[in-house]
Amino acid sequence: FHPAAGPSEPKMAGADGDDSLYPIAVLIDELRNEDVQLRLNSIKKLSTIALALGVERTRTELLPFLTDTIYDEDEVLLALAEQLGNFTMLVGGPEYVHCLLPPLESLATVEETVVRDKAVESLRKISQEHSPVDLEVHFEPLVKRLASGDWFTSRTSACGLFSVCYPRVSSTVKAEIRQHFRTLCSDDTPMVRRAAASKLGEFAKVLELDYVKSDIIPLFTALASDEQDSVRLLAVEACVSIATLLPQEDLETLVMPTLRQAAEDKSWRVRYMVADKFSELQKAVGPEITKNDLVPAFQNLLKDCEAEVRAAAANKVKEFCENLPEDGRETIIMTHILPCVKCPEVRLNIISNLDCVNEVIGIRQLSQSLLPAIVELAEDAKWRVRLAIIEYMPLLAGQLGVEFFDEKLNSLCMAWLVDHVYAIREAATCNLMKLVEKFGAEWAQNTIVPKVLGMANDPNYLHRMTTLFCINALSEACGQEITTKHMLPVVLKMSNDQVANVRFNVAKCLQKIGPVLDNNALQTEVKPVLEKLAADQDMDVKYFAQEAISVLALA
């Protein structure tokens, strides 16, 4: 800041020591201070200072001073832009609100985007407080100046201001605003076209229907085939708003060709945007166009070559199916959507939304079309896909019921117990516990326990250890009788295993299932085995056996 007094600088207190000038003098000192934090604090106190000055001096001294001193750190400018949006009453109410325009206009042209956006936000806010006359006399000229500014920064800011003044000005001024917006949509700078595209839907909403057709649609078509994909994808967003405004019969000719083209855009970002907005588009264009146009487009997005696009489309499967017209829903899902579920992320999405999809289709048909997919995912080469499907198993089990589960899925659950990836074996063990909680101990005794115990004789010691991990997980859910009768003998027998790793896991397992067993079994069966293991040659076996003895209080 220049210490020399500028023309707009309020005169300091004279010899008579007029106190009413004090706050602004302090403010000016603080705003000149080297310390950013101090400058920031004084900006945040602006409303207090304005109150002290009164409306007249706020308008004649404070605002001109602020307008002239706008060159500071971005955070100070950001605070200023925000403060000014709440200043209407401090300048004397709506009839003087236009006094706030000069400082906000300069803030709307600075280089830092965050500051510009905040200035535009405050301008939009105070535009509502302008009378129609003031809008035309003060606000609209500001928008024009920004729209035809030399710097792209001011032109991007203008894009956000058209829609707030359009509804309340005369038809001549409206025509000028439309013209400015058209010009910015074909600006040489991509940033400006991007700003215009991002406000296209909002602007369309305030236009009269005829102008939506004559002005907005050509702009939409042009922006949707812009050379920059960042502009094209914003046009897709506007498509939702535009489609909602048009009568059904115009959609086919005015919007659909552009939307079809976007769904097949060479840039994956644009296709991603179509996928991401799919449910909204579907609601906007209605059931007929959905059936003829969106279903094939959706199929392609589900099969897209880019994983991000497939995933975005997969996230919309549930909503898309729910929003389909009742009469053709099942056919569309069965013939068009489910066959696309070749890619793991799409399948997993359908499976994770199974309860919702189930309501739409019915479980019998679902199980026929999904089962091959589930089996394939369960054996997918990528272990993370296998892991994800394991996590959905309890949900599937609950939806499909116990008979179906035993017949088709039980063997998968068992196969995972011997997967070569430890994370899968661990998840599979946890999955068994959840299934027993769902289907009960009797089911466990008949279907799960025999298979788990059978693995105790497996030549691979990792599989033998899995038996122990499963017993750890299942003992509580299965209860005392099954644990004592069926599981305990197997654990005790494994205490003679050749592999030390298995032996110390026996000690850990006995410690875990101990609380489920009755005292008799603990004293007569568990204690002798733990004492034998506590004298093992292997350090770890010794350690875990001694720990089990002390935890179970068997010493």
N, C-alpha and C positions, 0 to 999 in steps of 0.2 A: 504493500500500500504506500501511496505517496504521502509523506507527512504534510506537504504543503496543502493548505485548505483549498478544496475544489469549489466550483461555483455552487454545487448543490449541497455543500456541507452546512449543516445548521450552525448558526452563529453561537459562539460560546457565551457563557454568562458574562455580562458586562460588569462594570465597577460596582453597580448596585447589588451584585451577588444574587441574581434571580435564580432561586432553587429549582424552579420548574424545568430549567434547561439541563439539570444535572443528569438524568438518566441517559439522555442521548449522548452526552459528552463521555460518560463511562462506556457506553456501548461502542462509540467510535474508537476509544482507546483500546477496548478489548478486541475489537475487530481488526485492529492494527497490530495486535500482539504477535510476537514470533511463535508463541505456543499454540499449535493447532487445537489442542483440547480446550484452551481458554476461548478461542474463537468459536468453537463448536458450542460451548456452554452458553455463550452470549446469544448465539442464533436460537438456541433452544428456549431462551428466556424472552424471545422477541415479543410474545403476546403480552407479557407483563410490562415490557417497556412501552408497547403501543398503548396499553391501558393508562399508564402513567402520563403519556404525552397527550392523550385525548385524540378524538377522531380527526380533527382538523390538522393538527401537527403531524399525525401519522401520515396523512395524505400528502401534506406539503413538504415535510422534511424527511421523515423516516423512509418512505418508499423511494423517493428520488435517490436518497443516499444508498439504499440497498441496490437499486438498479445500476448505479454507477460503479459499485464496488464488486460487481460479480466477476471476480477472477480469484479463485481460491481453490483449496483442496476439495476433491470431490465430495468428501463426507460432509463438509460444511455446506456445500451447495445443495447436497441431497436434503440436509436438515432444513435449509431455507425453502426449497421447493415444497417440502411437506408442510411447513408452517404456513406458507402463504395460502394454501388451500383452505385454511380454517380462519381466514382473516376478515371475512365479509363484515361481521359486526364491528370489528375494530377500525374499519375505515368509514363506518357510518351507515352500514346496511346496504341492501340491494341497489339503491339508487347510485351509490358510489363504488359499487363492486368493480367497475371497469378500471379503477385506479390500480388494481392488482395486476392488470394485464402486462404493463411494460416489464416489471422484473421477471414475471413468468415467461414472457416471450423470449427474453435473453437466455433464461435457463433451458428453454426448450431447444436451444440451438447448440448447447455445449457438446463437447466431444464424447463425454462419458455417458453411455447408454442409460445407466441406472438413474442418473440425474434427469436426463431428458424424459424418461418414462414417468418419473415422479412429477415433473413439471406438467406433463400432458395430463396426468391423473388429476392434479389440482385444477388445471384449466377446465377439464371436463366437469369437475365438481362445481366450480363457480359459474360455469356457463348456465347452469340451471337457475342461478340467481339473477341473471340478466333479464331485463324486460325485453320483449320482442324488438322494441326500438333500439335499445342499447346493444342487443345482439347484432343488429345490422350496422349500427354506427361504429361500434368499438370492436366487437368480438370477431365478426366475419372478416373485416379488413386484416386483422391479425392472422387469421387462418390463411388468407390469400397471400400475405407477405411470407409466411412460412412455406406455403406450397410453391412459391416461385423463388425461394431463396437460392443463393449461389451454392451453399453447402448442402451436401446430401443430408446432413444431420437435421437441418430445419425442415427439409421436405419429408423426411420420415416422420417427424413429429406431427406434421399437418395431417397425415393419414388418420391419426387417432381422433381428430377434432371435427371431421366433416359430419359424422352421424349425430353429434350432439347439437349442432346448430341447425341442421337441415329442416327438422320438422317445424321450426318456429319462425322461419323467415319467408319473405314474399316470393312469388314464383320467379321473378327475374333473378333474385339472389340465388334461389334454388338452382336455376339453370347454370349460373356461374359455378356453384359448388360442384355440380355434376361434371362440368367441363374440367375443373381442376382435378377432380378425382380420376377422370379418364386420362388426363395428361400424366399423372403420377404412375398410373398402371403401366405406362409404356416408357417410364423414365430410363435413362441410360444406365443408371447405377442399380445393380442387383439389390442392394440393401433397401432402396426406395420401393422397388417393385415388390420386394418381400413384405415390407410394411403395408403396402397397399393391399396385397393379397391377404394378409392376416386380418385386415379390417373389411374385406369385401362382404363377408356374410353380415356383419354388423351394419354396414351401410345399406345393404340390400333391404334389411328389415325396416328401415325408415322411409324407403322410397315408395312412390305410388306404383301399383302393379305394372302399368304401361311402361314405366321407366325401368322397372326390373327387367322386363322383356327387351326393351330397346337398348338400354345402356349396360345393365349388369351382365346379361348373358354373353354378349360379345367379349366383355372384359374377362369374364370367367373362362370362356373358351381360350382366349389369348394367354391368360396367365397359366392355364392348365397345360399349355404346350410351350411354356417359356423354356429357354435353353438351360436355365439353372434348375436343378432338381429341388433346391430349397424353396424356390418360388412355386413350382408345380405342386409340391406336397401341401403347401398352405392353401392352394386353390381347392384341394380335396376337402380340406376342413370347411371351407366356405360352402362347398356343395351341399352339406347338410342343411344349412340355413336357407340356401336358395331353393332347394327342393321343397322345403316346408311351405314356401311362399307361393309356389306356382300351382295352378289348377292341374289336376291329374292328366288332362289331355295334352298339356304342354310339356310334361316331363319327358315323354318319350322322344320328342324332337329336340328339345332345348338342353336337357341335362344328360340324358343317358349316353349319347355318343361320347361325350367328354369323360363320363365316369367309366365307361367300358375301356376307353383308352388308358385311363389312369390305372385301372386294375391290371393292365398288361404293360405298364411303363417299364422302360429299360432300366430305370434306377430302382433298386430294391427299397430305397427309403420311401419312394412314392407308393409302391405296392404295400409297404408296411403301414403307411398312413391309411390306405383304403381298408386294410384288414382291421386296423385299430378302431376305425370309425364305423365298422360294418353294421353293428346293431342300430346305430343312429340313422345310418343311410337307409337301412331296411325299413325303419318306421317312417322315414320321410317319404319314401317312394311308394309305399303301400303294397298290398299283397300280390296284385297282378304282375307288376314289374319285378317283384321279388322272385316270383315263380319263374318267369321267362328269362330274366336277366341276371339277377343276383345269385341264384343258385349255381349256375355254371361258373360265374366269377368266383364264388366262394370255394367251389371245388378246386379251381386252379390255384387259389391262394393256399389252400390246405396242402396242395402238392408242389408249392413253390420251390425253386431250387435253393433259396436262401432260408436257412434255419430260423432266422429272426422273423421272417414273414410267416412261415408255417406256424411258429409259436404264437404270434399275434392272432392269427386266424383261429388257431386251436382254442385260444382263450375266449373266443366268441361263439364257439360251437353251442354251448348251452343256451345262451341268449337267442342265438339265431334260430335254434330249434323251437324254443318257447314262443318266439314271435311269428312262426310260420302259421298261415291260415289253417284252422282246424281240419277242413275237408281234405287237404292234400298232404297234411303234415307227415303222416306215417310213411306214405309212399316216398316222399322226398327224402326223408331221413334214411329209409332203408335202401333206396336205389341210388341216391346221389351222395349223401354225406358219409355214411358208414364205410362204403367201399374206398373212400379217400384215406381212411385211417391206416395208411401204410407207414407213415413216419412215426417214430416212437413218441415225439412230443405231442402229436395230435391224439394218438391212442391214449397216452397217459392222461391227457386232459379229459377225454371222454370218460375214462375209467374213474378219474378223480371226481367227476361230476355225476357219477353213476346214479346216485339216488335221484337227481333231477331228471337225467335222461330217461331213467327207468319209468318215472311218472309219465313221460311223454310217449314212450314206445311200448312199455310192457316187458316184463322180465324174460318171458319165454323167447320172444324174438331176439331180444337183446343178447341173451346168453348164446344163442346160435351164432349171431354175427360177431359177438365179441370174443367168444372163447378162443378161436384160433389166434386172435390178436393177443390175448392174455398169455397164451402158451408161448407165442413167439417172443413176447417181451420178457417172459420169465427166463427165456434162454438167450436173451440178447447178448451179443459179444461185449457190449459196454457194461461194466459192472454197475455203473450208476443207474442205468435203466432198470437193471434187475433189482437194485435196491429200492427204486421208486415203486416198482410194482409190488414188492413185498409189503411196503408201507400201506398199500391199499387193500391188502388181503383181508384184514378183519372187516373192512367196509363191504368188500365183495361178498364175503361169507354171510354177513348179515342180510344183504340184499338177495342173495341167491338161495339161501336156505341150506340146511345140513345135508339133505340127500344129494343135491346137485354138487355141493362142495366135496362130499366124500367121493363121488363118482369121478369128478373131473379135476379138482384142484388139489386134493390131498397129496397126491403123488408129487406135485410141484413143490409143495411146502416141505416135503421130506427131502427132495433133491437139493433144495437150497442149503440144507443142514451140512451137506458135504461139498459145498461150493469151494473153489480154490481160493476165493478172496475172503479174508477173515471178516471184513465188515459185513459181508453177506451172511456168513454163518451166524454172526452175532445177531443181526437183524432177524434172521429166520428163527432163532431161539426165542427172541422177544415176541415174534409173531405167534409162535405156538402158544405162549402164555395167554395172549389176547384171545386166541381162538378158544382155548379151554374156558376162559371167562365167559365167552359168548355161548358155547355149546354145552358146557357143563362137564363135571368130573366123569360121569358114566361114559360119555362119548369119548373122553380122553382115554379112559381105561381100555375101551374097545378098539379105538383106531390109532391113537398116537403112541401111547406108552409102549405097546409091544414093538413098534418100529424103532422107537428111540432106544429101547433096551437092546434090541438086536444089534445096534451099532457098537455095543460094548465089546463084541468079538471081532471087530473089523481089523484087518492087518495094519491099516494105516493109523498110527497113534493119534493123528489130528482128529480123525473121526471118533476114536475112542474118547478123546477129550470132549468132543461135542456132546456125547451122551451125558457126561457130567454137567456140562453147561445147561443142557435141557432140563436135567433133573433139578438143578438149582432154580431154574425159572418156573418149573411146573409143580414142585412139591406143595407150595402153598395153595395153589388153585385146585390141586387134586385132593388135598386133605390127608389126614393121618393114615387112614386105612390103606389107601393105594400106595402111599409113600412107604409105609412100613412093610407091607406085604410084597410089593412088586419092585419098588425102586431100591430100597435099602440093601437087599441081598446083592444086587448087581454092583452097587458102589463098594460094598465091603470086599467083594471078590476082586474088584479092580485094584485093591490095595497091594496085590501081589504083582502088579504090572511090571514088566521089564524096564519101562521108560520112567525115569525119575519125574519128568514133567507130568505124567499121568498120576503118579503116586501123590505128588504134592497137591494136585487138583482134587484128589480123593479127600485129602485132609480138609481142603477149603470147602468141598461139597458137604462133608459131614458137618462142618461148622454151620453151613447155611441151612441144611435141612433139620439140624438138631432140634430147633424150637418146634417143629411140626411133630416130632416123634414123642412117644410117651417115655416116662422115666425108666421103665423096665428095659425097653429097647436100648436106651442110652447107656444104661449101666452094663447090661449083659452083652450087647453086640458092638456098640460104637466105641465104648471106652477101651476094650482090649485092642481093637484095631488101631486106634489113635496112639495107644501106648507103644505098640509095635512100630508104628511109623515114627514116633518120637525118638526111637533108637536107630533110625535109618542111617545108612552111610552118607546119604546125600544131605548137604547142609540145608538146602531149601525145604526138602521134605520134613526134616527135623523141625525147622522153624515153624512151618505152617501147622504141623501136628501139635506142637506145644501151644501155639496160639489158639487152636481149636479147643484143646483141653481146658485152657484157662477161660475162654469165652463161655464154653458150655458148663463151666464149673465142675469138671469131672476129676479134678486133681484130688 
